[in-house]
Amino acid sequence: MSTFRYLLCALALLPVLACADGGTPFEREVIADFDEPWALAFLPDGRMLVTEKKGNLFVVSRDGARAGPVDGVPDVAYGGQGGLGDVALHPDFADNGLVYLSYVESGTGDTRGAAVARGVLDTGGRRPALRDVEVIWRQYPKVLGYGHYGHRLLFDDEGYLWISSGDRQKFTPAQDMQANLGKMIRLHDDGSVPADNPFVDYLSEEPLVDDVAVYGEIWSLGHRNPLGIALDDEGRLWEIEMGPAGGDELNLIQRGANYGYPVVSNGEHYDGRPMPDHDTRPEFEAPKTWWTPVISPGDLMIYRGDLFADWRGDALAAGLSSQAIVRIRLGEDSAEEVARYPMGARIRSVVEGPDGALWVLEDERRSSQGRLLRLTPSEG
């Protein structure tokens, strides 16, 4: 590949471009442009739901035509890393039409926190709308600041709803069982707590704050900023999160496990103060792989399709500061990066489409344009 062609490939300057031999082994097609897109989910008819951080939800066709913004989306507290976040369909969406949204809401004073709401998607009128919207989960407590919400959503094969909840840049809540910050959350589809969650019967010596008990929601703890969750073919949950200065990590989530943050990390504090590595505290669950320098993961998926047959079973991480898609080979108790595909833009989300193509959202910031891309294998 010529230097000129490689630069075009890496910078995505052509609408459709075959990239190989040190670039990317796929063609990329620009489908649409958005204003700070964050997540997408496919509807059964092949259309997509796409969120924008400022609070917009669109119904988007595969050729980029959009309907919306959808009415009925909750008001969002936009700013910093906060706003409208993830979107997921109920496993029985074809029957009940339920759509789940994560977003940031305001609290008292200048506090904020993530929340999850669900509503019935109605596309039969002149403008699509969410009906009967109800909030089913909230981060507790709401705190000052604008970062580390996490709030990725995922339904597993048994119908449980998983929510990744960031530490809100407050460090210690990740180890506090009376806060649901810095945790992986497992709920029923209506937000109620499953009776078999690991801490349902947890008792603390400390009094409850405002009589709120959140420990029943918690599946695992000690997380920093978990921005990607995905299930493998065995139904195991994998989670990827941003470390501090170094130490981005991929974790295999275990029932009741503590992943150590902020007691341990393979990174350091931003001010240069060291943090003990995971191998110094074996009582904490260690990551299956980690990155220094960081990749700044924004999303995670595990590929199951046929178009990229050699990738089946591999994880794909959306890279923000790394401006790449990172492919990771998953083992029974291990993980290893096997390829990194330069995208020339901050990648916020990567999703497998119904036909096995990859649908990618750029993060709109600096060199990134907030585009929706479709990736298919290069010919030859």
Wavefront OBJ file of the C-alpha trace (Angstrom):
o trace
v 0.000 0.000 0.000
v 1.378 3.447 -0.891
v 2.054 6.015 1.829
v -0.572 8.301 0.313
v -3.193 5.558 0.243
v -2.363 4.522 3.821
v -2.902 8.109 5.022
v -6.242 8.275 3.253
v -7.165 4.971 4.847
v -6.128 5.950 8.371
v -7.841 9.334 8.141
v -10.990 7.915 6.533
v -10.942 10.621 3.862
v -12.732 8.537 1.255
v -16.376 7.470 1.652
v -15.575 3.900 0.649
v -11.986 2.681 0.768
v -10.335 -0.719 0.859
v -7.523 -0.665 3.408
v -5.033 -3.471 3.940
v -1.326 -4.265 4.292
v -0.712 -2.392 7.539
v -3.882 -0.274 7.399
v -7.266 -1.783 8.033
v -8.600 -4.997 6.471
v -11.981 -3.500 5.663
v -13.752 -0.999 3.507
v -15.449 1.834 5.301
v -18.617 3.510 4.106
v -19.819 6.773 5.594
v -23.541 6.402 6.339
v -24.470 9.564 8.261
v -23.188 12.348 10.496
v -24.319 13.022 14.059
v -23.737 15.577 16.802
v -21.771 13.779 19.554
v -23.176 10.280 18.972
v -22.767 7.787 21.807
v -24.513 4.487 21.086
v -26.590 2.544 18.606
v -28.814 -0.523 18.658
v -30.464 -2.414 15.814
v -34.225 -2.779 15.582
v -35.677 -6.071 14.285
v -36.478 -4.476 10.904
v -32.824 -3.502 10.329
v -33.165 0.148 11.257
v -31.121 1.559 14.131
v -31.626 3.672 17.217
v -28.784 6.194 17.617
v -28.244 8.404 20.661
v -26.588 11.813 20.828
v -25.129 13.073 24.102
v -27.124 16.306 24.011
v -30.320 14.301 24.425
v -31.476 13.243 20.960
v -32.581 9.755 19.927
v -33.044 8.978 16.244
v -34.515 6.106 14.247
v -32.026 5.636 11.402
v -32.310 3.534 8.254
v -29.370 1.578 6.893
v -28.819 4.242 4.228
v -28.595 6.986 6.863
v -32.073 8.502 6.593
v -33.334 9.436 10.023
v -36.641 10.004 11.759
v -36.799 12.032 14.926
v -35.621 13.231 17.279
v -37.818 10.777 19.145
v -40.295 12.430 21.507
v -40.468 11.386 25.161
v -36.738 11.009 25.820
v -35.966 12.056 29.425
v -34.301 15.425 30.004
v -30.540 14.971 30.290
v -27.875 16.865 32.226
v -25.419 17.498 29.402
v -21.806 18.425 30.077
v -18.373 16.853 30.372
v -18.785 13.117 29.863
v -22.496 13.297 30.675
v -25.668 13.353 28.642
v -27.729 10.740 26.830
v -25.797 7.476 26.790
v -26.578 3.904 25.862
v -29.622 2.351 24.211
v -30.759 -1.277 24.443
v -33.817 -3.245 23.391
v -35.742 -5.526 25.718
v -35.225 -9.192 24.745
v -38.961 -9.342 23.927
v -38.951 -6.027 22.055
v -40.882 -7.539 19.149
v -43.813 -8.100 21.536
v -43.523 -5.252 24.065
v -41.641 -2.492 22.192
v -39.547 -1.604 25.260
v -36.427 0.523 24.769
v -33.927 1.222 27.575
v -31.885 4.424 27.747
v -29.081 5.438 30.075
v -28.501 9.125 30.677
v -27.265 11.662 33.211
v -29.767 13.531 35.361
v -29.383 16.469 37.740
v -29.712 16.197 41.500
v -29.823 18.812 44.222
v -27.393 21.683 43.909
v -24.921 20.918 41.143
v -24.862 17.152 41.678
v -25.425 14.636 38.916
v -25.744 10.916 38.399
v -26.581 8.330 35.778
v -30.052 6.858 35.452
v -31.777 4.230 33.334
v -35.292 4.658 31.957
v -37.449 2.505 29.751
v -40.379 3.280 27.485
v -42.405 1.836 24.638
v -41.192 2.907 21.190
v -44.028 4.087 18.947
v -43.050 4.619 15.322
v -46.589 4.644 13.965
v -47.232 8.384 14.138
v -45.888 11.354 12.242
v -42.916 11.429 14.601
v -41.520 8.499 16.639
v -42.028 8.679 20.388
v -41.378 6.864 23.644
v -44.539 6.214 25.632
v -45.033 5.280 29.303
v -41.472 6.240 30.219
v -40.335 5.217 33.713
v -37.006 5.443 35.529
v -35.948 2.006 36.796
v -32.446 2.698 38.208
v -30.306 5.557 39.474
v -26.707 5.988 40.567
v -26.464 6.606 44.292
v -25.353 8.966 45.613
v -25.444 11.871 43.171
v -22.172 13.774 43.425
v -20.405 16.818 41.999
v -18.451 16.463 38.781
v -18.933 15.577 35.132
v -17.146 12.292 34.521
v -17.019 8.502 34.898
v -20.695 7.643 34.598
v -20.100 4.380 32.765
v -23.784 3.559 32.131
v -23.431 0.911 29.415
v -26.447 -1.419 29.135
v -26.697 -5.099 28.203
v -29.332 -7.828 28.409
v -28.038 -11.364 28.871
v -29.536 -14.582 27.537
v -31.582 -15.056 30.722
v -33.161 -11.613 30.423
v -31.198 -9.885 33.192
v -30.240 -6.260 32.677
v -26.592 -5.347 33.290
v -25.507 -1.768 33.941
v -21.923 -0.571 34.232
v -21.660 2.154 36.861
v -18.546 4.351 37.011
v -16.875 5.682 40.140
v -17.705 9.310 39.166
v -14.023 10.226 39.652
v -14.499 9.910 43.412
v -12.253 6.842 43.958
v -13.523 5.443 47.286
v -17.170 4.796 46.300
v -15.887 1.913 44.151
v -15.213 0.039 47.429
v -18.254 1.383 49.320
v -21.108 -1.125 49.526
v -23.578 1.653 50.346
v -22.941 3.307 46.984
v -23.603 1.766 43.588
v -20.763 3.766 42.016
v -17.805 1.817 40.631
v -19.883 -1.358 40.360
v -21.371 -3.798 37.895
v -25.138 -3.907 38.424
v -27.488 -6.827 37.695
v -31.263 -6.275 37.698
v -34.527 -7.675 36.446
v -35.931 -5.905 33.391
v -38.162 -3.732 35.614
v -35.270 -2.605 37.812
v -36.018 -4.930 40.700
v -33.210 -6.882 42.369
v -32.760 -10.592 41.586
v -32.924 -12.723 44.719
v -29.731 -14.577 43.749
v -27.491 -11.490 43.471
v -24.384 -11.995 45.614
v -24.943 -9.191 48.140
v -28.710 -9.368 48.642
v -28.168 -10.421 52.252
v -25.124 -8.193 52.786
v -25.031 -6.538 56.219
v -22.857 -3.504 56.921
v -21.728 -2.202 60.272
v -22.204 1.333 58.951
v -25.671 2.958 59.070
v -27.488 3.457 55.804
v -27.307 6.925 54.277
v -30.804 8.388 53.821
v -32.119 4.876 54.464
v -31.006 3.839 50.962
v -29.641 0.307 50.496
v -28.118 -0.412 47.098
v -25.937 -3.422 47.810
v -28.523 -5.874 46.524
v -28.013 -4.478 43.000
v -24.275 -5.104 43.027
v -22.690 -8.015 41.160
v -19.046 -6.896 41.325
v -17.152 -3.907 42.706
v -13.852 -2.047 42.470
v -14.359 -0.621 38.977
v -13.232 2.795 37.722
v -14.910 3.847 34.469
v -16.443 0.770 32.793
v -17.432 1.810 29.289
v -17.908 -1.534 27.570
v -19.648 -4.803 28.456
v -20.210 -7.863 26.272
v -21.152 -11.541 26.520
v -19.108 -14.321 24.940
v -20.494 -17.517 23.410
v -20.408 -19.209 26.819
v -22.523 -16.450 28.359
v -19.609 -15.003 30.335
v -19.578 -11.264 30.908
v -16.517 -9.257 29.880
v -15.990 -5.642 30.885
v -13.492 -3.026 29.695
v -12.674 0.125 31.630
v -10.414 3.137 31.564
v -7.562 3.067 34.024
v -6.024 6.220 35.506
v -2.633 7.257 34.015
v -2.098 3.855 32.399
v -3.718 0.571 33.244
v -6.791 0.339 31.016
v -8.109 -3.147 31.733
v -10.264 -5.954 30.373
v -11.975 -8.015 33.071
v -13.854 -11.282 33.098
v -16.656 -10.510 35.532
v -17.133 -12.985 38.366
v -19.996 -13.137 40.843
v -19.206 -11.040 43.924
v -15.610 -10.305 42.860
v -13.695 -7.176 43.810
v -11.514 -5.739 41.014
v -9.533 -3.560 43.365
v -9.898 0.045 42.286
v -8.736 2.414 43.786
v -6.669 0.203 46.098
v -4.819 -1.330 43.155
v -4.397 -0.527 39.496
v -1.787 -1.158 36.826
v -1.767 2.591 36.251
v -0.847 5.547 38.425
v -2.619 8.653 39.682
v -2.713 11.540 37.225
v -0.571 13.618 39.577
v 2.174 11.007 39.372
v 1.594 9.298 42.708
v 2.093 5.545 42.333
v -0.654 2.969 42.865
v 0.082 -0.627 43.852
v -0.206 -3.070 40.938
v -2.718 -5.889 40.962
v -0.057 -8.498 41.614
v 0.640 -6.940 45.033
v -2.866 -7.750 46.289
v -3.957 -11.215 45.184
v -7.258 -10.940 47.072
v -8.461 -8.642 44.279
v -9.457 -10.019 40.873
v -6.807 -9.110 38.295
v -7.565 -8.051 34.715
v -7.151 -10.594 31.930
v -5.179 -8.030 29.958
v -4.305 -4.377 30.392
v -2.790 -1.488 28.454
v -0.078 1.055 29.182
v -0.015 3.279 27.138
v -3.792 3.369 27.299
v -6.237 2.713 24.482
v -9.058 4.680 26.215
v -11.822 2.134 25.560
v -15.253 3.526 24.764
v -17.169 0.331 24.014
v -16.813 -3.452 23.725
v -18.396 -6.142 21.584
v -17.700 -9.810 20.819
v -17.978 -10.731 17.162
v -20.281 -13.605 16.151
v -20.831 -13.027 12.432
v -19.628 -14.564 9.184
v -18.324 -11.579 7.217
v -15.149 -11.397 9.321
v -14.973 -15.149 9.827
v -11.452 -15.160 11.294
v -12.602 -12.767 14.019
v -15.443 -14.928 15.322
v -15.261 -15.072 19.115
v -12.823 -12.161 19.357
v -13.611 -8.996 21.276
v -13.470 -5.612 19.574
v -12.831 -2.512 21.679
v -13.600 1.000 20.470
v -10.520 3.130 21.081
v -10.865 6.836 21.869
v -7.372 8.283 22.413
v -5.893 5.353 20.466
v -8.167 6.225 17.506
v -8.445 2.561 16.649
v -10.467 -0.600 16.821
v -8.570 -3.059 19.020
v -9.117 -6.783 18.412
v -8.640 -9.045 21.427
v -8.420 -12.855 21.445
v -10.328 -14.282 24.423
v -9.280 -17.469 26.193
v -10.787 -19.484 29.009
v -8.943 -17.412 31.593
v -6.882 -15.008 29.491
v -7.048 -12.334 26.834
v -4.515 -10.879 24.398
v -4.567 -8.030 21.902
v -3.959 -9.531 18.451
v -4.512 -6.562 16.144
v -5.106 -2.829 16.160
v -6.794 -1.124 13.221
v -6.138 2.621 12.846
v -9.280 4.655 12.210
v -7.912 8.202 12.205
v -10.680 9.225 14.615
v -11.782 8.653 18.184
v -14.075 5.615 18.146
v -17.000 5.737 20.569
v -18.933 2.596 19.680
v -18.690 -0.528 17.544
v -21.674 -2.836 16.974
v -22.250 -5.930 14.844
v -25.063 -5.520 12.345
v -27.557 -8.207 11.306
v -25.446 -9.137 8.274
v -22.162 -9.314 10.195
v -20.910 -5.898 9.090
v -19.473 -3.596 11.751
v -21.266 -0.336 12.455
v -19.036 2.268 14.063
v -19.713 5.633 15.691
v -16.969 8.222 15.806
v -16.730 10.404 18.892
v -17.153 14.021 17.822
v -14.079 15.746 19.209
v -11.077 17.397 17.610
v -10.194 15.276 14.534
v -13.298 13.084 14.833
v -16.461 14.024 12.975
v -19.241 12.074 14.704
v -19.862 9.882 11.685
v -21.673 6.561 11.426
v -19.530 4.125 9.416
v -20.244 0.676 8.005
v -17.230 -1.642 7.766
v -17.084 -4.663 5.463
v -14.107 -6.891 4.554
v -11.731 -5.625 1.890
v -11.753 -7.459 -1.404
v -8.606 -9.310 -2.384
l 1 2 3 4 5 6 7 8 9 10 11 12 13 14 15 16 17 18 19 20 21 22 23 24 25 26 27 28 29 30 31 32 33 34 35 36 37 38 39 40 41 42 43 44 45 46 47 48 49 50 51 52 53 54 55 56 57 58 59 60 61 62 63 64 65 66 67 68 69 70 71 72 73 74 75 76 77 78 79 80 81 82 83 84 85 86 87 88 89 90 91 92 93 94 95 96 97 98 99 100 101 102 103 104 105 106 107 108 109 110 111 112 113 114 115 116 117 118 119 120 121 122 123 124 125 126 127 128 129 130 131 132 133 134 135 136 137 138 139 140 141 142 143 144 145 146 147 148 149 150 151 152 153 154 155 156 157 158 159 160 161 162 163 164 165 166 167 168 169 170 171 172 173 174 175 176 177 178 179 180 181 182 183 184 185 186 187 188 189 190 191 192 193 194 195 196 197 198 199 200 201 202 203 204 205 206 207 208 209 210 211 212 213 214 215 216 217 218 219 220 221 222 223 224 225 226 227 228 229 230 231 232 233 234 235 236 237 238 239 240 241 242 243 244 245 246 247 248 249 250 251 252 253 254 255 256 257 258 259 260 261 262 263 264 265 266 267 268 269 270 271 272 273 274 275 276 277 278 279 280 281 282 283 284 285 286 287 288 289 290 291 292 293 294 295 296 297 298 299 300 301 302 303 304 305 306 307 308 309 310 311 312 313 314 315 316 317 318 319 320 321 322 323 324 325 326 327 328 329 330 331 332 333 334 335 336 337 338 339 340 341 342 343 344 345 346 347 348 349 350 351 352 353 354 355 356 357 358 359 360 361 362 363 364 365 366 367 368 369 370 371 372 373 374 375 376 377 378 379 380
